[in-house]
Amino acid sequence: MTFRGSYTVCVTPFTAEGQVDLEALRGYVDWQIDEGVHGLIPLGSTGEFLSLTREERTAVAETVITQAAGRVPVLIGTAAEWTDEAVSLSREAEALGADGVMLVPPYYSSPTDAELVVHFTRVAEALSIPVMLYNNPFTANVDLSAALVGRLSEVDNISYIKDTSKNVHRMTELLEACQGRMTVFAGYYPWESYLAGAEGYSSVMSNIAPKLSAQMFDRTVDGSGEGRQLYVKSLPLINALAGDLYVSATKAAMQMTGRPMGDPRPPRLPLPEAKRAELAAILSELGLLAEA
């Protein structure tokens, strides 16, 4: 199976009491697929994986995989600070039927390149499904350089990377370093990244506008020229969801568009009112407010 296109990095829904809402998650998966997304990635940063128990992570993974039922690929976020735990989570995801796993580097220990090679290699060697590296230096305190990713691309099963460095030139550096061994997904700036050689977009905005995010990819790669227009239309929303409050903003936007997924778990707080007004104006311009 080849991963390509707009993949939603899924929020985790919570009830009013703060419990994981698996029923809402099942409905969300069906809606996402009906809207045309090319894949789903639960339990990433936007999915608040660090705020879930091990049992809750298992329940979320199993629910998304089961509900998707092979209609689109599902990659499970299996990141952990301890290599053995990342291996265990990844093996569990494979056993549940995941099509791949996505791993951000250990986010507290600030590992060296040598340590990162050991970490990711041990996970990859434990699996028969692909590993997607996740480079997010703004939250993981580690920047996976193109040279390091080139080394990791020589490891069997490490075949994908989501790059959230906000540096579009990094796409070119990655592709050159990997020499065809790695497929690159953009974390930000999808249209420019597609033009630079990225073959996918790990999309936060797709939680709110999955059809728009998928169409942006389709209309860019089909040569119709509509991709840039859709991207410019999407940029205010992409930027509004890209700051420090990205989880709170994403959940606030979903509530405003009539698909509430609960508040984020503490220490995260609901989006401040001033930010909500700005976000509501963007959603109104896109015609996505529930009232519209």
Steps between C-alpha positions, in 0.01 A plus 500: 500500500630846406412801716424812298264797524332693780510305827308640796690514829195416707381669816397276789139567603411536866164503675388791718643303793839474330484132404604369158186494283534195277151538355583851382828367361320241290273766351800725438682224308199441274461872436867543416493216249173620347662842451778345294808492724777275376606369843471540877766545769360479855711546814732767368562838660153628404356179647643587846678164524701616800177568689363147457557188705650195332159336506337803340764507226420137423126570492541796264728306266270199492190714442646694206645189334177304542275782386713585198478131403763533229327785317803725552843434650535554875835589657510489880708744702720280721751751636651452844796633694623146573601289201356179644163665544505634143575146379214360710251761380605446139471122520156542652395733217612245243311223681186717498525534122671838453649568157794687651621689805617858550768590754620837621846479662526463879392846611670557833841331495630702202662191344811519286500385138657170606227446758229587248639245254481231769149607606341504157688194374384290793138594432529437126666163548216390728236556230396390154300820433653837402628759744434869439746725680349821637729801510348771717784701656260752653341248736747209512813703574677299225554588135553201272755635251492395136833321547364297792181415314712387206673252733170382643352452151747213454320307776234260374145620579599864564340625181317823584555827683264776604705818509363786710813715495313782315797505260378410151860471378535211744285301256770526236772417752311193621432366154861545399630338818268200470549434128151362443486293817266734692160650422458847655180634652466870578397613845461864396474689170362211295474664157861618489607165640316310227682706240830419671430127488290415805241232427274558797375741763456407865212740543368665816254710300345178371334456840285798406502498118596150384355540152685827441830350617458194278398710200807719546719194451295359213485831308872558545624163379250472212651804328169686484648809666222525759721386787655840564158668513378247755820544700467878517141451610616259772799699629317708763366179657835321473674791675230532766555136598881514494585687821571384853127447562455270200306230686270750670450687172421184307243385753347848519468507122333160499249619756429811289442291189247278674725201571592541868773268627522627857759719667867405512631336813684706763738664520366617165206737530221585258592766245483855647205710391714751308648218294157347450374820339790501254445135419127547454565775245726267300246218510224739397703612199537135398129437550569242769327649806214280618263798487579542131 
